[in-house]
């Protein structure tokens, strides 16, 4: 009864922004063609406003003023009969946001004190063309569509009067929704993105929503530190002594193979052409594969940290990663493959659901620092192994995450280790945790006794989920506070 009261006292309600993504299907052939015409007109409007702005950006003859002097009012009037005034306004507004983002990124690129942008940004691109086909995509104001969830979920969107006359259609266009939403109950909805996914030959929609979350806060105040790497995507150490390692080599290999195929196809294009439908399809497939792995990793890791009582996570900044590890391949992995900023944003967004805070801290030189003697210039890294003449040998990324955690614990190294031991005693009522062998079986026995006593779990991606590798070294007793986790890894509700 007391535990229930404590959990009730720790219940927090938070407003959070999330996104429902789902497939939609027109109810008739005429409905499908109407939808295609709507999306095509939106792409045409985007291209026209983007062309006017690009010409002004390049100071082309016949275009006066800067990018913001484009005649958006005339373009809105030209397309509102097909799209509806509100949708035409939203397409123009989204293009404006794209240009604002471009200028912001460009300023960061030219700011010598800012190393978050390492490649020269390009202005917003076009959505295909009339000859090769435009990218069917639009955006709809939050008041110009409705969604009803249920056994026969449906989406209704506003269309312009010209389209209604062309297809003898009345009212809004109704689309059938396939699947169930992640967030069916929400406080309010944002503007809707609607597009045709040529990879799967499916119409899809993305609906931003604001939800109220009432998940219990973590039952303890433990801390975790993450080392974001190029080969091992995430190495994590917690103040409870657990360590988790998420491998990324196979994911990056598949990313590189797709990139090579894109380059091969681009080399065969005719002069003056820069892309094709097949190339665009490969780009989208590559991105979706990475995003799926990212989302699953964030969810898997945070469920484990939540069960361990972690309420704060430290993550290193991108500047530290590039300054201490820069190479052409590392840069490609950090920016193109793993999309570092997108991953950290996704991690923070997901952590919010669990009541876990994410803080960006400096992790400079943690990958080179020996935890035994503190040296950074005598250590040597070979593949996943960090060695030091003082006799230390350990897994490089996991050692870095532990060093990172220890560095940012306010009470210092000694108190941090005492806190970890106290946490173990608090969560383990019976025997002391048995010794665990190193995480990487190919490294062999570590000579460092403290390092050899770590609990470690290694995870590999199988295109659907992160599963624990047989090379993990897990103590035989159950994990901390097993009542908070179901056997399938989902967070328990606290009800019996």
C-alpha positions in Angstrom: 0.0 0.0 0.0 2.9 2.3 0.9 4.5 1.6 -2.5 1.3 2.5 -4.3 1.2 5.8 -2.4 4.9 6.6 -3.3 4.3 5.8 -6.9 1.2 8.0 -6.9 3.1 10.9 -5.4 5.7 10.6 -8.1 3.1 10.7 -10.9 3.7 13.7 -13.2 1.6 15.0 -16.0 3.5 16.4 -18.9 2.4 18.0 -22.2 4.5 16.5 -25.0 4.6 16.7 -28.8 4.4 13.5 -30.7 3.5 12.4 -34.3 1.1 9.9 -35.6 2.2 8.4 -39.0 -0.3 6.3 -40.9 -1.2 5.1 -44.4 -4.4 6.3 -46.0 -6.5 5.0 -48.9 -9.0 6.8 -51.2 -12.5 5.2 -51.3 -12.7 5.3 -55.1 -10.7 5.7 -58.3 -12.1 9.2 -58.7 -11.1 9.9 -55.1 -7.5 8.7 -55.8 -7.1 10.9 -58.9 -8.5 13.9 -57.0 -6.0 13.3 -54.3 -3.1 12.9 -56.8 -4.1 16.2 -58.5 -4.2 17.9 -55.1 -0.7 16.7 -54.2 0.7 17.5 -57.6 -0.7 21.0 -57.5 0.9 21.5 -54.1 4.3 20.4 -55.5 3.8 22.7 -58.4 3.1 25.7 -56.1 6.2 24.7 -54.0 8.3 24.7 -57.1 7.1 28.1 -58.4 7.7 29.9 -55.1 11.0 28.1 -54.6 12.1 29.1 -58.2 11.3 32.8 -57.5 13.3 32.7 -54.3 16.2 30.8 -55.8 16.5 33.2 -58.6 16.6 36.2 -56.2 19.1 34.4 -54.0 21.4 33.9 -57.0 20.9 37.5 -58.2 19.6 36.4 -61.5 18.5 39.1 -64.1 14.8 40.0 -64.0 14.4 39.2 -60.3 14.6 42.1 -58.0 15.0 42.1 -54.2 15.8 39.2 -51.9 14.2 35.9 -51.4 11.4 37.4 -49.3 10.3 39.7 -52.1 8.8 36.8 -54.1 5.1 37.4 -55.1 3.5 34.9 -52.8 0.1 36.6 -53.0 -0.2 36.1 -56.7 0.8 32.4 -56.4 -1.7 31.9 -53.6 -4.4 33.3 -55.8 -3.3 31.1 -58.7 -3.5 27.8 -56.7 -6.2 28.4 -54.1 -9.0 27.2 -56.5 -7.4 23.8 -56.6 -5.9 23.5 -53.1 -8.1 25.8 -51.1 -6.8 29.1 -49.7 -5.6 27.6 -46.4 -3.6 24.8 -48.0 -2.0 27.2 -50.5 -1.0 29.4 -47.6 0.5 26.4 -45.7 2.6 25.3 -48.7 4.0 28.8 -49.0 4.6 29.0 -45.3 6.5 25.7 -45.3 8.7 26.8 -48.1 9.5 30.0 -46.1 10.4 27.8 -43.1 12.7 25.8 -45.4 14.5 29.0 -46.5 14.8 30.2 -42.9 16.3 26.9 -41.9 18.8 27.2 -44.8 19.9 30.7 -43.8 20.3 29.6 -40.2 22.4 26.6 -41.2 24.5 28.7 -43.5 25.2 31.2 -40.7 26.4 28.3 -38.5 28.6 27.0 -41.3 30.4 30.3 -41.6 30.6 30.8 -37.8 34.2 29.6 -37.0 33.2 29.1 -33.3 30.4 26.7 -34.3 31.4 23.2 -35.5 28.0 21.7 -35.6 27.8 22.2 -39.4 30.7 20.9 -41.4 29.3 20.8 -45.0 28.2 23.8 -47.0 24.4 23.9 -46.9 22.3 24.0 -50.1 19.1 26.1 -50.7 15.8 24.2 -50.5 15.3 21.9 -53.5 12.5 21.4 -55.9 9.8 18.7 -55.7 10.5 17.0 -59.0 9.4 18.6 -62.3 6.6 18.4 -64.8 8.5 16.2 -67.3 9.8 13.6 -65.0 7.0 13.8 -62.5 6.6 15.9 -59.3 6.9 14.6 -55.8 3.3 14.2 -54.6 3.2 16.0 -51.3 1.2 18.7 -49.5 0.7 20.2 -46.0 -2.8 20.9 -44.6 -3.7 23.4 -41.8 -4.8 21.9 -38.5 -8.3 23.4 -38.9 -8.7 22.1 -42.5 -8.7 18.4 -41.7 -10.3 16.0 -39.2 -9.4 12.5 -38.0 -11.7 10.0 -36.4 -10.2 6.9 -34.8 -12.1 3.7 -34.4 -12.9 0.4 -36.1 -13.1 2.4 -39.4 -10.8 5.3 -38.9 -10.9 8.0 -41.4 -9.3 11.3 -42.5 -11.2 14.1 -44.1 -9.3 17.0 -45.8 -10.3 20.2 -47.4 -10.0 20.6 -51.2 -10.4 23.5 -53.6 -13.6 24.3 -55.5 -12.0 23.7 -58.9 -11.2 20.1 -57.9 -14.7 19.6 -56.6 -16.1 20.7 -59.9 -13.7 18.6 -61.9 -14.7 15.4 -60.1 -18.2 16.3 -59.2 -17.3 16.1 -55.5 -19.0 17.6 -52.6 -17.7 18.4 -49.1 -14.3 17.2 -47.9 -12.3 14.4 -49.4 -12.6 11.3 -47.2 -9.7 8.8 -46.9 -9.6 5.5 -45.0 -6.9 5.1 -42.4 -5.0 1.8 -42.2 -3.7 0.7 -38.8 -3.9 2.1 -35.3 -2.2 5.4 -34.1 0.4 5.5 -31.5 -1.3 8.6 -29.9 -5.1 8.4 -30.5 -5.9 10.7 -27.5 -4.4 14.2 -27.7 -5.0 17.7 -26.6 -4.6 19.3 -30.0 -3.3 18.5 -33.5 -0.8 20.3 -35.7 -0.8 20.7 -39.5 -0.9 17.5 -41.5 1.8 16.3 -43.9 0.3 14.2 -46.7 2.3 12.5 -49.4 2.6 9.6 -51.8 5.2 7.0 -50.8 6.5 5.7 -54.2 8.7 3.1 -52.4 5.5 1.3 -51.1 3.0 2.8 -53.6 1.0 4.1 -50.6 -0.4 7.4 -49.6 0.8 8.4 -46.1 0.1 11.1 -43.6 2.0 12.5 -40.6 -0.1 14.2 -37.9 1.7 16.1 -35.1 -0.2 16.0 -31.8 0.2 17.4 -28.3 -0.5 14.7 -25.6 -0.7 14.5 -21.9 1.5 11.8 -20.4 1.1 10.5 -16.9 3.8 7.9 -16.6 5.4 7.4 -13.2 8.8 9.1 -12.7 11.7 6.8 -12.2 11.8 5.1 -8.8 15.3 6.2 -8.1 17.7 9.1 -9.0 20.4 7.2 -10.8 22.4 8.7 -13.7 23.6 7.3 -17.1 26.2 8.6 -19.6 26.2 7.8 -23.3 29.2 7.6 -25.6 27.9 8.0 -29.2 30.3 6.3 -31.5 30.9 5.5 -35.2 31.0 1.7 -35.0 29.3 1.1 -31.7 26.4 3.4 -31.9 25.8 3.8 -28.2 27.9 2.7 -25.2 26.1 3.4 -21.9 27.2 3.3 -18.3 24.9 3.9 -15.3 25.6 4.6 -11.6 24.0 1.2 -10.8 27.0 -0.5 -12.6 25.1 -1.7 -15.7 26.6 -1.1 -19.1 24.9 -1.5 -22.5 26.5 -1.6 -25.9 24.6 -1.1 -29.2 26.6 -2.3 -32.3 26.4 -0.4 -35.6 28.9 -2.0 -38.0 26.4 -4.0 -40.0 23.9 -1.1 -40.2 26.7 1.2 -41.5 27.8 -1.5 -44.0 24.3 -1.6 -45.5 24.1 2.2 -45.5 27.4 2.3 -47.4 26.3 -0.4 -49.9 23.1 1.6 -50.7 25.2 4.8 -51.0 27.5 3.1 -53.5 24.5 1.9 -55.5 23.2 5.5 -55.6 26.5 6.8 -56.8 26.6 4.1 -59.5 23.2 5.1 -60.8 24.1 8.8 -60.6 27.1 8.1 -62.8 24.9 6.7 -65.5 22.5 9.7 -65.7 22.4 11.9 -68.8 24.1 15.3 -68.7 22.0 17.8 -66.9 20.2 15.2 -64.8 21.0 14.8 -61.1 18.5 12.2 -60.0 15.9 9.7 -61.0 13.0 8.0 -59.5 15.1 4.9 -58.6 17.7 7.0 -56.9 15.1 8.9 -54.9 13.6 5.6 -53.9 17.0 4.4 -52.6 17.5 7.6 -50.7 14.1 7.2 -49.0 14.7 3.5 -48.3 18.1 4.3 -46.7 16.7 7.0 -44.5 13.7 4.9 -43.4 16.0 2.0 -42.4 18.2 4.3 -40.3 15.2 6.1 -38.7 13.6 2.7 -37.7 16.8 1.6 -36.0 17.2 4.9 -34.2 13.7 4.9 -32.9 13.9 1.3 -31.7 17.3 2.0 -30.1 16.0 5.0 -28.1 13.0 3.0 -27.0 14.9 -0.1 -26.0 17.6 1.8 -24.1 15.3 4.1 -22.2 13.0 1.3 -21.1 16.1 -0.3 -19.6 17.3 2.9 -18.0 13.8 3.6 -16.6 13.7 0.1 -15.0 17.1 0.8 -13.5 15.8 4.0 -11.8 17.8 6.4 -14.1 16.3 9.9 -14.1 19.1 11.8 -15.9 21.2 11.0 -19.0 24.4 12.7 -20.1 25.2 12.8 -23.8 28.3 14.2 -25.4 28.2 17.1 -27.9 28.9 16.7 -31.6 31.9 19.1 -31.3 33.7 16.7 -29.0 33.1 13.7 -31.3 34.5 15.5 -34.4 37.5 17.2 -32.6 38.8 13.9 -31.1 37.9 11.4 -33.8 37.7 13.4 -37.1 38.2 11.4 -40.3 36.4 11.2 -43.6 34.8 7.9 -42.6 33.9 9.1 -39.0 32.4 12.3 -40.5 30.3 10.3 -42.9 29.1 8.0 -40.1 28.3 10.9 -37.7 26.5 13.2 -40.2 25.2 11.1 -43.0 24.6 7.7 -41.5 23.7 8.1 -37.9 22.5 11.8 -38.2 23.9 12.7 -34.8 21.6 15.7 -34.1 18.5 13.8 -35.2 19.4 11.0 -32.9 19.9 13.2 -29.9 16.7 15.0 -30.6 14.9 11.7 -30.9 16.5 10.5 -27.6 15.4 13.6 -25.7 11.9 13.4 -27.1 11.5 9.7 -26.1 13.1 10.3 -22.7 10.5 12.9 -21.9 7.9 10.1 -21.9 9.8 8.4 -19.1 10.4 11.5 -17.0 14.1 11.2 -17.8 16.1 14.4 -18.5 18.8 14.5 -21.2 21.7 16.9 -20.8 24.5 17.6 -23.4 27.9 17.7 -21.6 31.4 17.8 -22.8 33.0 14.4 -23.3 36.3 15.6 -24.8 39.1 13.1 -24.5 37.1 10.5 -22.6 37.9 8.0 -25.4 41.6 8.4 -24.8 41.6 8.7 -21.0 42.8 5.7 -19.0 40.4 5.3 -16.0 43.2 3.7 -14.0 46.0 6.3 -14.2 44.2 9.2 -16.0 46.7 9.4 -18.9 45.4 10.5 -22.3 48.6 10.5 -24.3 49.9 7.0 -23.5 46.8 5.1 -24.2 46.3 3.1 -27.5 43.1 2.1 -29.2 43.0 -0.9 -31.5 39.5 -1.6 -32.8 37.3 -1.9 -29.7 40.2 -2.2 -27.2 41.8 0.6 -25.1 45.1 -0.3 -23.5 47.5 1.7 -21.3 51.1 1.0 -20.2 49.8 1.1 -16.6 48.3 -2.4 -17.3 44.7 -1.2 -18.0 42.9 -2.9 -20.8 39.2 -2.5 -21.5 36.5 -2.0 -24.1 37.2 1.5 -25.5 33.6 2.8 -25.9 32.3 1.4 -22.6 35.4 2.8 -20.8 34.7 6.2 -22.4 31.1 6.2 -21.2 32.2 5.3 -17.7 34.9 8.1 -17.7 32.3 10.5 -19.1 29.9 9.6 -16.3 32.5 9.9 -13.5 33.7 13.3 -14.8 30.2 14.8 -14.5 29.2 13.4 -11.2 29.2 16.4 -8.9 30.5 14.5 -5.9 33.6 13.1 -7.6 35.1 9.7 -8.5 35.2 8.2 -5.0 31.6 9.2 -4.1 30.4 8.1 -7.5 31.8 4.6 -6.9 30.3 4.6 -3.3 27.0 5.7 -4.8 27.1 2.8 -7.3 27.8 0.3 -4.6 25.0 1.7 -2.4 22.6 1.5 -5.4 23.5 -2.2 -5.9 22.8 -2.9 -2.2 19.5 -1.0 -2.4 18.3 -3.0 -5.4 19.8 -6.4 -4.5 18.4 -7.8 -1.2 20.3 -11.1 -1.2 23.7 -12.0 -2.5 26.4 -9.7 -3.9 26.4 -9.4 -7.7 28.7 -12.1 -9.2 31.6 -11.2 -11.4 31.0 -10.8 -15.1 33.5 -11.3 -17.9 34.1 -8.6 -20.5 31.5 -7.6 -23.1 33.6 -8.4 -26.1 34.6 -12.1 -26.3 37.1 -11.4 -29.1 39.2 -9.1 -26.7 39.9 -11.8 -24.2 40.4 -11.5 -20.5 40.9 -7.9 -19.3 43.8 -7.3 -16.9 41.8 -4.6 -15.0 40.0 -6.1 -12.0 37.5 -3.2 -11.6 36.7 -3.4 -15.4 36.2 -7.2 -15.2 33.4 -6.9 -12.6 31.1 -4.9 -14.9 27.7 -6.2 -15.9 27.4 -5.8 -19.7 24.8 -6.4 -22.4 25.6 -6.2 -26.1 22.8 -5.6 -28.6 22.6 -6.2 -32.3 20.0 -4.9 -34.9 18.1 -7.5 -37.0 16.0 -5.0 -39.0 13.1 -5.2 -36.6 14.4 -4.9 -33.1 17.6 -4.7 -30.9 18.2 -8.1 -29.5 20.8 -9.2 -26.9 23.8 -10.8 -28.5 25.0 -14.2 -27.2 28.3 -12.4 -26.6 26.8 -10.5 -23.7 27.9 -11.3 -20.2 24.9 -11.3 -18.0 25.0 -12.3 -14.3 22.6 -15.2 -13.5 20.4 -13.3 -11.1 17.5 -11.2 -12.4 18.0 -7.5 -13.3 17.4 -4.7 -10.8 13.8 -4.5 -9.6 12.3 -7.1 -11.9 8.7 -6.1 -10.9 9.0 -3.0 -13.1 9.6 -4.9 -16.4 7.5 -7.5 -18.2 9.2 -10.4 -19.8 8.8 -8.8 -23.2 10.7 -5.7 -22.1 7.8 -3.3 -21.9 7.5 -1.1 -18.8 5.0 -2.4 -16.3 2.0 -0.4 -15.2 2.5 -1.2 -11.6 -0.8 -3.2 -11.5 -0.8 -6.9 -10.5 
